[in-house]
């Protein structure tokens, strides 16, 4: 079955850029979605279909997907961006939803 | 505004049953696939089950097939999850989540606040 891999943690200084990746063989052939989850809260969709931003999500959040890696980029990181970030794909070959294990972003 | 409100969680013994509900408002319910996504304590996200907007197509994760049943009542704008033969590993927060399309349930654009299910003797 399809499995996507995320690094478990990432630390970034305020004002810098956070780059969170989601890897799997030929993930570029699928659409990737990204969710932000803060402690005690429900997940929030921040990027969908690789690089689209839902209404209300700041332009600092962007996405890309090519080859074996999908990327969520958060520019000008602030304390409010501290959260777990999950990537997700739809495996249309067997109608399955696959989540990555999540990356915990810490703002130093 | 889109609102999703889950209810029905609680403490149940192994082998027991529970029925979760999700009341939806702020959008045309029948036009959207709906899903249940769970999160065990300290763990990641797992899609449990999904259903197309009309209710014709249903989808299940391998770990719950045969034990959980998803359904919807489009006249009442409500999503359900009937949970039978519950196991300790089903302990989690269960989120109701909306998809932007009728089908497939390939992404989740709005989420409820979740309801806790605890399976323990």
Contacts between the chains, C-beta under 8 A, distances in Angstrom:
chain1	res1	chain2	res2	distance
A	31	B	106	7.0
A	31	B	107	7.6
A	33	B	107	4.7
A	33	B	108	7.7
A	35	B	45	7.4
A	35	B	108	7.6
A	37	B	45	8.0
A	41	B	113	8.0
A	42	B	95	5.9
A	42	B	111	4.2
A	42	B	112	6.5
A	42	B	113	5.4
A	42	B	114	5.9
A	43	B	37	7.9
A	43	B	45	6.7
A	43	B	95	7.4
A	43	B	108	7.5
A	43	B	111	5.6
A	44	B	111	7.2
A	45	B	107	7.1
A	45	B	108	6.4
A	45	B	109	5.2
A	45	B	110	7.7
A	48	B	100	7.8
A	48	B	107	5.2
A	48	B	109	7.0
A	49	B	107	7.4
A	54	B	109	6.4
A	86	B	44	6.6
A	86	B	45	5.6
A	88	B	45	7.6
A	88	B	107	7.2
A	88	B	108	7.7
A	90	B	104	6.5
A	90	B	105	8.0
A	90	B	106	3.5
A	90	B	107	7.1
A	92	B	104	7.2
A	92	B	106	7.7
A	95	B	59	5.3
A	95	B	104	6.7
A	96	B	47	7.9
A	96	B	59	7.7
A	96	B	61	7.7
A	97	B	35	7.6
A	97	B	47	3.8
A	97	B	50	7.3
A	97	B	59	7.9
A	97	B	61	7.9
A	97	B	105	7.3
A	97	B	106	7.5
A	99	B	44	6.0
A	99	B	45	4.6
A	99	B	46	6.8
A	99	B	47	7.1
A	100	B	44	7.6
A	101	B	44	5.2
A	102	B	44	4.8
A	102	B	45	7.5
